[in-house]
């Protein structure tokens, strides 16, 4: 692997004007790589390079853009082992999960490569003497500000539809996990994406990120991250009157009714709050269980937690470290808060005692029972392998509890009664509802939030529309 990462601007690796910084392996705390630090001047260079490439890229036939993205999908797969290894070293997730993210990244470019020439306008029947039609046109320079929990997958999720529709991009990955985003840009150039169409500026949010979203040539922003940072970016976008897509936090309810397949529900509910060590915005971290099966479900999940393996992501354990030291400190504080609030710890509750894990950002999978939905641990996004188990009596109470949060990103429903499943899904304030399998779906299914979880949609054919602006042309063709 490389031990030094440059900026990637206009098809070339370049040094930043800031002081290079170091990233660290979250499993050991050891230095991992040195990263160039972009300043506002570097961001300006990247945005101007994208703007210069904008007209030519938008003029490429949609089918030809699609073929380039399909080649990029192939290259991602050809480099899957190295990309997965880099992702694991960078953010700590289990190697098997990183391999899954690499395949998902390839699928994004495959899906949108195939869809590039299939976003069509409409004709509008105004009557004799008029021809009226619509077309979808790219915005131009799109700014992507990425989180640290799934860098490659998140970058691909936004870049694939943006490039497919003729936009150009400047990406600011999280300073803690920039490596695979830079590697993706290199692969894109190899696949035939012209120089300047995809640029990467590594650095810090208050410097490179702020300069990027404030740049006058940026015409759309896509951000994934916290509500607080998303609110700041939204203010900037509103002042500049440009559109943005926000995918923010979540505190998703996973509802288990007493008629559910309990074996399947327990297996899936475990994954729902532990995948990527719980660092997933749509994680099912509030487990709502009907009273008659509550104790049995909680006991079985506690048993699963007791048998979980923790270790460096490269060893492919059940649970790797948290991605950053700051996140470790935040989760640790919430574990203490849960006890203070009166929740009962039935599994985990702190850092593991294994001496070999002491230098990493490891937290035991933790299950709080007898949680009241008003507790902070049930209302605030913890972003770690922490589950809050809450009792409910009937369907109405389950829906009320599920909706009693500022967030609305995802929800799960477990029941053999499909009428109930559809009824509950219709009443949940959530951008996506998974029935009888948490995280059901794929790159084909639209993804986005309600309420404070953001707005706009990624994934699915719907994302193509969010990376274009609609133009209407009306022609008087008959006699005046």
C-alpha positions as CSV (number, residue, x, y, z in Angstrom):
1,X,0.0,0.0,0.0
2,X,1.0,3.6,-0.4
3,X,2.2,5.4,2.6
4,X,1.7,8.9,1.2
5,X,-1.5,10.2,-0.5
6,X,-1.5,13.3,-2.7
7,X,-4.5,15.4,-3.9
8,X,-5.9,14.3,-7.2
9,X,-6.6,17.3,-9.4
10,X,-7.1,17.4,-13.2
11,X,-5.9,13.8,-13.6
12,X,-2.7,14.2,-11.7
13,X,-1.3,13.7,-8.2
14,X,-0.4,17.0,-6.7
15,X,0.9,18.3,-3.4
16,X,-1.3,20.5,-1.2
17,X,-0.3,23.9,0.1
18,X,-1.1,22.9,3.7
19,X,1.0,20.8,6.1
20,X,0.7,17.1,5.4
21,X,-1.0,15.1,8.2
22,X,-1.0,11.6,9.5
23,X,-3.8,9.0,9.6
24,X,-3.8,6.1,12.1
25,X,-4.8,2.5,12.1
26,X,-7.8,2.4,14.5
27,X,-6.9,-1.2,15.5
28,X,-3.5,-0.3,16.9
29,X,-3.2,3.5,17.0
30,X,-0.1,3.2,14.8
31,X,0.6,5.7,12.0
32,X,-0.9,4.5,8.7
33,X,-0.2,7.1,6.0
34,X,0.7,10.7,5.5
35,X,-2.0,12.7,3.6
36,X,-1.6,16.0,1.7
37,X,-3.7,18.8,3.3
38,X,-5.7,20.9,0.8
39,X,-6.1,24.6,1.4
40,X,-8.7,27.0,-0.2
41,X,-6.2,27.5,-3.0
42,X,-6.0,23.8,-3.7
43,X,-9.8,23.5,-3.6
44,X,-10.0,26.4,-6.1
45,X,-7.6,24.5,-8.4
46,X,-9.8,21.4,-8.2
47,X,-13.1,23.2,-8.8
48,X,-11.6,25.1,-11.7
49,X,-10.3,21.9,-13.2
50,X,-13.8,20.4,-12.9
51,X,-15.4,23.4,-14.4
52,X,-13.0,23.3,-17.4
53,X,-14.0,19.7,-18.0
54,X,-17.7,20.3,-17.5
55,X,-18.9,21.2,-21.0
56,X,-16.9,18.4,-22.8
57,X,-18.1,15.7,-20.4
58,X,-21.7,16.8,-20.6
59,X,-21.4,16.6,-24.4
60,X,-20.3,13.0,-24.4
61,X,-23.1,10.7,-25.5
62,X,-24.9,9.2,-22.5
63,X,-24.3,5.7,-23.7
64,X,-20.6,6.4,-24.0
65,X,-20.5,7.8,-20.5
66,X,-22.2,4.7,-19.4
67,X,-19.6,2.5,-21.0
68,X,-16.8,4.3,-19.2
69,X,-18.6,3.7,-15.9
70,X,-19.0,0.0,-16.7
71,X,-15.2,-0.1,-17.3
72,X,-14.8,1.5,-13.9
73,X,-17.0,-1.1,-12.3
74,X,-14.7,-3.8,-13.8
75,X,-11.6,-2.1,-12.5
76,X,-13.0,-1.8,-9.0
77,X,-13.7,-5.5,-9.1
78,X,-10.2,-6.3,-10.5
79,X,-8.7,-4.3,-7.6
80,X,-11.1,-5.6,-5.0
81,X,-8.6,-7.2,-2.6
82,X,-6.4,-4.2,-2.3
83,X,-9.3,-1.8,-2.0
84,X,-10.9,-3.9,0.7
85,X,-7.6,-4.1,2.6
86,X,-7.1,-0.3,2.4
87,X,-10.7,0.3,3.6
88,X,-10.2,-2.0,6.5
89,X,-6.9,-0.5,7.6
90,X,-8.3,3.0,7.2
91,X,-11.6,2.8,9.1
92,X,-11.3,-0.5,11.0
93,X,-14.3,-2.4,9.7
94,X,-14.2,-6.2,9.3
95,X,-12.5,-7.3,6.1
96,X,-15.5,-9.2,5.0
97,X,-17.7,-6.1,5.3
98,X,-15.1,-4.1,3.4
99,X,-15.2,-6.6,0.6
100,X,-18.9,-6.2,0.6
101,X,-18.5,-2.4,0.2
102,X,-16.1,-2.9,-2.7
103,X,-18.6,-5.0,-4.5
104,X,-21.4,-2.5,-3.7
105,X,-19.2,0.3,-5.2
106,X,-18.7,-1.7,-8.4
107,X,-22.5,-2.3,-8.5
108,X,-23.1,1.5,-8.3
109,X,-21.0,2.1,-11.4
110,X,-22.5,-0.9,-13.1
111,X,-26.1,0.2,-12.3
112,X,-25.7,3.8,-13.3
113,X,-23.5,2.9,-16.2
114,X,-26.4,0.9,-17.5
115,X,-28.9,3.7,-16.7
116,X,-26.9,6.6,-18.2
117,X,-28.9,6.6,-21.5
118,X,-32.3,5.8,-19.9
119,X,-33.2,9.0,-18.1
120,X,-35.6,10.5,-20.6
121,X,-37.8,13.6,-20.8
122,X,-41.5,13.9,-21.6
123,X,-43.6,15.5,-24.2
124,X,-46.5,17.6,-23.0
125,X,-49.8,17.7,-24.9
126,X,-50.5,21.4,-25.3
127,X,-52.7,20.8,-28.3
128,X,-52.4,21.7,-32.0
129,X,-49.7,24.2,-32.9
130,X,-47.3,23.5,-30.0
131,X,-44.5,21.1,-29.2
132,X,-43.5,21.0,-25.6
133,X,-40.9,18.7,-24.1
134,X,-38.6,18.3,-21.1
135,X,-35.0,17.3,-20.8
136,X,-32.7,16.4,-17.8
137,X,-29.5,18.4,-17.7
138,X,-26.5,18.2,-15.4
139,X,-25.8,20.8,-12.8
140,X,-22.1,21.1,-13.6
141,X,-19.7,21.0,-10.7
142,X,-21.0,18.8,-7.8
143,X,-19.2,19.0,-4.4
144,X,-19.2,15.8,-2.4
145,X,-18.3,15.9,1.3
146,X,-18.0,12.3,2.6
147,X,-18.1,10.6,6.0
148,X,-15.5,8.2,7.5
149,X,-17.7,5.1,8.1
150,X,-17.9,3.8,4.5
151,X,-15.7,6.0,2.3
152,X,-15.5,3.9,-0.9
153,X,-19.2,2.9,-0.9
154,X,-20.3,6.4,-0.1
155,X,-18.1,8.0,-2.8
156,X,-19.4,5.6,-5.4
157,X,-23.0,6.0,-4.4
158,X,-22.9,9.7,-5.3
159,X,-20.3,9.8,-8.0
160,X,-21.9,7.1,-10.2
161,X,-25.3,8.9,-10.8
162,X,-23.6,12.3,-10.9
163,X,-21.1,11.3,-13.6
164,X,-23.7,9.2,-15.5
165,X,-25.8,12.3,-15.9
166,X,-22.9,14.5,-17.2
167,X,-21.8,16.3,-14.0
168,X,-18.3,16.8,-12.9
169,X,-17.1,16.4,-9.3
170,X,-14.8,17.5,-6.5
171,X,-14.8,15.1,-3.6
172,X,-13.6,15.9,0.0
173,X,-13.3,12.6,1.9
174,X,-13.2,12.5,5.6
175,X,-9.7,13.4,6.9
176,X,-9.5,10.2,8.8
177,X,-10.3,7.8,5.9
178,X,-9.2,9.3,2.5
179,X,-7.2,6.5,1.0
180,X,-9.8,4.5,-1.1
181,X,-11.4,7.7,-2.5
182,X,-8.0,8.7,-4.0
183,X,-7.5,5.2,-5.3
184,X,-11.0,5.4,-6.9
185,X,-10.1,8.6,-8.7
186,X,-7.0,6.9,-10.1
187,X,-9.1,4.0,-11.3
188,X,-11.7,6.3,-12.9
189,X,-8.9,8.0,-15.0
190,X,-7.7,4.5,-16.1
191,X,-11.3,3.6,-17.0
192,X,-11.5,6.6,-19.4
193,X,-13.0,9.3,-17.2
194,X,-11.4,12.5,-18.6
195,X,-8.9,14.5,-16.5
196,X,-10.7,17.1,-14.5
197,X,-14.1,15.3,-14.3
198,X,-13.3,13.7,-11.0
199,X,-11.0,15.4,-8.5
200,X,-10.2,14.6,-4.8
201,X,-9.1,17.1,-2.2
202,X,-7.9,15.6,1.1
203,X,-7.9,17.7,4.2
204,X,-10.1,19.1,7.0
205,X,-13.7,20.1,7.0
206,X,-13.2,23.7,8.4
207,X,-10.6,24.3,5.7
208,X,-11.0,22.2,2.5
209,X,-14.7,21.3,3.2
210,X,-15.7,24.9,3.8
211,X,-13.8,26.2,0.8
212,X,-15.5,23.6,-1.4
213,X,-19.1,24.2,-0.4
214,X,-18.6,28.0,-0.6
215,X,-16.9,28.0,-4.0
216,X,-18.9,30.0,-6.5
217,X,-18.5,27.5,-9.3
218,X,-20.0,24.6,-7.3
219,X,-23.6,24.2,-8.4
220,X,-24.8,21.3,-6.2
221,X,-23.7,19.9,-2.9
222,X,-24.1,16.3,-1.6
223,X,-23.2,15.7,2.1
224,X,-23.4,12.7,4.3
225,X,-22.7,13.2,8.0
226,X,-24.0,14.7,11.2
227,X,-27.1,16.9,11.6
228,X,-25.0,19.7,13.0
229,X,-22.6,19.8,10.0
230,X,-25.4,19.3,7.6
231,X,-27.2,22.3,9.0
232,X,-24.1,24.5,8.5
233,X,-23.8,23.3,4.9
234,X,-27.5,23.9,4.3
235,X,-27.1,27.5,5.5
236,X,-24.2,28.0,3.0
237,X,-26.3,26.4,0.2
238,X,-29.3,28.6,1.0
239,X,-27.2,31.7,0.9
240,X,-25.8,30.7,-2.5
241,X,-29.2,29.4,-3.6
242,X,-27.9,26.0,-4.8
243,X,-29.5,22.6,-4.3
244,X,-28.1,20.0,-2.0
245,X,-28.7,16.4,-0.9
246,X,-28.3,15.7,2.8
247,X,-28.1,12.2,4.3
248,X,-27.8,12.8,8.0
249,X,-28.2,10.9,11.2
250,X,-30.6,8.2,12.3
251,X,-32.0,6.4,15.4
252,X,-33.9,3.8,13.6
253,X,-36.5,1.6,15.2
254,X,-36.5,-2.1,14.5
255,X,-39.9,-3.5,15.6
256,X,-40.5,-7.1,16.5
257,X,-44.1,-8.3,16.9
258,X,-44.9,-11.5,18.8
259,X,-45.9,-13.4,15.7
260,X,-42.5,-12.8,14.0
261,X,-40.0,-15.5,13.0
262,X,-37.9,-14.9,16.2
263,X,-34.9,-16.8,14.9
264,X,-34.6,-14.6,11.8
265,X,-35.4,-11.5,13.7
266,X,-32.7,-12.1,16.3
267,X,-30.1,-12.8,13.6
268,X,-31.0,-9.8,11.5
269,X,-31.3,-7.5,14.6
270,X,-27.8,-8.4,15.6
271,X,-26.5,-7.3,12.2
272,X,-28.6,-4.2,12.3
273,X,-26.7,-2.7,15.2
274,X,-23.3,-4.2,14.9
275,X,-22.4,-4.0,11.2
276,X,-19.4,-1.7,10.8
277,X,-19.2,-1.6,14.6
278,X,-22.6,0.2,14.6
279,X,-21.2,3.1,12.6
280,X,-24.1,3.1,10.1
281,X,-26.6,6.0,9.9
282,X,-29.5,3.6,9.2
283,X,-28.5,1.1,11.9
284,X,-31.4,-0.4,13.8
285,X,-30.3,0.8,17.2
286,X,-33.7,1.1,18.9
287,X,-35.2,-2.4,19.2
288,X,-38.9,-2.3,19.9
289,X,-40.1,-5.7,21.1
290,X,-43.6,-6.7,22.0
291,X,-44.0,-7.5,25.6
292,X,-44.8,-11.2,25.3
293,X,-41.5,-12.0,23.5
294,X,-39.3,-9.2,24.9
295,X,-37.3,-11.2,27.5
296,X,-36.6,-14.0,25.1
297,X,-35.4,-11.7,22.3
298,X,-33.2,-9.7,24.6
299,X,-31.7,-12.9,26.2
300,X,-30.8,-14.4,22.8
301,X,-29.2,-11.2,21.6
302,X,-27.2,-11.0,24.8
303,X,-26.0,-14.5,24.2
304,X,-24.9,-13.6,20.7
305,X,-23.1,-10.6,22.0
306,X,-21.2,-12.7,24.6
307,X,-19.9,-15.0,21.7
308,X,-18.9,-12.1,19.4
309,X,-15.3,-11.8,18.3
310,X,-13.5,-8.5,18.5
311,X,-10.2,-7.7,16.8
312,X,-8.4,-5.8,14.0
313,X,-10.6,-5.5,10.9
314,X,-7.9,-7.2,8.8
315,X,-8.6,-10.4,10.8
316,X,-12.2,-10.3,9.8
317,X,-13.8,-10.4,13.3
318,X,-17.5,-9.9,14.1
319,X,-16.7,-6.4,15.3
320,X,-13.7,-4.2,14.5
321,X,-12.6,-1.0,16.2
322,X,-14.4,2.3,16.0
323,X,-13.0,4.4,13.2
324,X,-11.6,7.3,15.3
325,X,-10.4,8.0,18.8
326,X,-13.0,10.8,19.0
327,X,-15.7,8.3,18.2
328,X,-14.4,5.9,20.8
329,X,-14.6,8.6,23.4
330,X,-18.1,9.6,22.4
331,X,-19.4,6.0,22.5
332,X,-17.7,5.4,25.8
333,X,-19.5,8.5,27.3
334,X,-22.8,7.1,26.1
335,X,-22.2,3.8,27.7
336,X,-21.7,5.6,31.1
337,X,-24.8,7.7,30.4
338,X,-27.0,4.7,29.8
339,X,-26.2,3.4,33.3
340,X,-26.8,6.8,34.8
341,X,-30.2,7.0,33.1
342,X,-31.2,3.7,34.6
343,X,-31.0,1.3,31.7
344,X,-29.9,-2.2,32.5
345,X,-26.8,-3.5,30.8
346,X,-27.3,-7.1,29.7
347,X,-24.3,-7.3,27.4
348,X,-21.0,-5.4,27.0
349,X,-20.9,-2.0,28.6
350,X,-17.3,-0.9,27.9
351,X,-14.0,-1.6,26.3
352,X,-12.8,-5.2,26.1
353,X,-10.4,-6.5,28.7
354,X,-8.2,-8.3,26.2
355,X,-4.7,-6.7,26.5
356,X,-4.0,-7.1,22.8
357,X,-6.9,-4.7,22.0
358,X,-6.0,-1.9,24.5
359,X,-4.3,0.4,21.9
360,X,-7.3,0.3,19.5
361,X,-10.7,1.9,19.5
362,X,-12.5,-1.2,20.6
363,X,-15.9,-1.2,22.3
364,X,-17.9,-4.3,23.3
365,X,-21.3,-4.8,21.6
366,X,-23.6,-3.4,24.3
367,X,-27.2,-4.1,24.9
368,X,-29.3,-1.9,27.2
369,X,-32.6,-3.4,28.4
370,X,-35.5,-1.7,30.1
371,X,-34.9,1.5,28.1
372,X,-37.4,4.3,28.2
373,X,-37.8,6.0,24.8
374,X,-37.3,9.4,26.4
375,X,-33.8,8.5,27.6
376,X,-30.9,10.2,25.7
377,X,-29.4,6.9,24.8
378,X,-32.7,6.2,22.9
379,X,-33.0,9.6,21.3
380,X,-29.5,10.5,20.3
381,X,-27.4,8.9,17.6
382,X,-24.5,7.0,19.4
383,X,-22.9,5.6,16.2
384,X,-21.4,2.5,17.8
385,X,-22.4,-1.1,18.6
386,X,-25.0,-0.1,21.1
387,X,-28.6,-1.4,21.2
388,X,-31.5,0.1,23.2
389,X,-34.3,-2.5,23.8
390,X,-37.7,-1.0,24.5
391,X,-41.0,-2.8,25.3
392,X,-44.3,-2.2,23.6
393,X,-47.8,-3.6,24.1
394,X,-49.6,-3.2,20.8
395,X,-49.3,-1.9,17.2
396,X,-50.4,1.6,18.0
397,X,-47.8,2.0,20.8
398,X,-45.1,0.5,18.5
399,X,-45.7,3.1,15.8
400,X,-45.9,5.9,18.3
401,X,-42.6,4.9,19.9
402,X,-40.9,4.4,16.5
403,X,-41.9,7.9,15.4
404,X,-41.0,9.5,18.6
405,X,-37.6,10.8,17.4
406,X,-36.2,13.7,15.4
407,X,-34.9,11.2,12.9
408,X,-36.6,9.3,10.1
409,X,-34.0,7.4,8.0
410,X,-35.0,3.7,8.3
411,X,-37.1,1.3,10.2
412,X,-37.6,-2.5,10.5
413,X,-40.8,-4.4,10.9
414,X,-41.0,-8.1,11.9
415,X,-44.3,-9.9,11.5
416,X,-45.9,-12.8,9.6
417,X,-49.0,-10.7,9.1
418,X,-48.4,-8.9,5.8
419,X,-51.5,-6.8,6.3
420,X,-50.0,-5.5,9.5
421,X,-46.6,-5.1,7.9
422,X,-48.0,-2.8,5.2
423,X,-50.2,-1.0,7.7
424,X,-47.3,-0.2,10.0
425,X,-45.0,0.7,7.2
426,X,-47.5,3.3,6.0
427,X,-47.6,4.9,9.4
428,X,-43.8,5.1,10.0
429,X,-42.1,8.4,9.5
430,X,-39.2,6.9,7.7
431,X,-37.5,7.1,4.3
432,X,-37.2,3.3,4.0
433,X,-38.9,0.4,5.8
434,X,-37.4,-3.1,5.9
435,X,-39.9,-5.9,6.4
436,X,-38.6,-9.2,7.8
437,X,-35.0,-8.5,6.9
438,X,-33.2,-5.4,8.1
439,X,-31.1,-3.7,5.4
440,X,-33.2,-5.4,2.7
441,X,-32.6,-3.8,-0.7
442,X,-29.6,-2.9,-2.8
443,X,-28.2,-0.2,-5.1
444,X,-31.5,-0.3,-7.0
445,X,-33.6,0.9,-4.0
446,X,-33.9,4.7,-3.3
447,X,-32.4,5.8,0.0
448,X,-32.9,8.9,2.0
449,X,-34.5,10.3,5.1
450,X,-37.5,12.1,6.6
451,X,-37.4,14.8,9.2
452,X,-33.8,15.5,10.6
453,X,-32.4,12.6,8.7
454,X,-32.1,14.8,5.6
455,X,-33.7,15.2,2.2
456,X,-33.0,14.2,-1.4
457,X,-32.4,10.6,-2.5
458,X,-29.4,8.5,-3.3
459,X,-29.5,5.0,-4.9
460,X,-32.0,3.6,-7.4
461,X,-33.1,5.3,-10.6
462,X,-34.4,8.1,-8.5
463,X,-30.8,9.4,-7.8
464,X,-30.4,10.2,-11.5
465,X,-33.1,12.8,-11.1
466,X,-31.5,14.4,-8.1
467,X,-28.3,15.0,-10.1
468,X,-30.1,16.8,-12.9
469,X,-32.2,19.9,-13.4
470,X,-35.3,19.8,-15.5
471,X,-35.6,22.1,-18.6
472,X,-38.9,22.6,-20.4
473,X,-38.9,23.7,-24.1
474,X,-42.1,24.8,-25.7
475,X,-42.2,25.6,-29.4
476,X,-45.0,27.3,-31.4
477,X,-45.2,25.3,-34.6
478,X,-48.5,26.3,-36.0
479,X,-49.6,29.5,-37.6
480,X,-49.7,32.6,-35.4
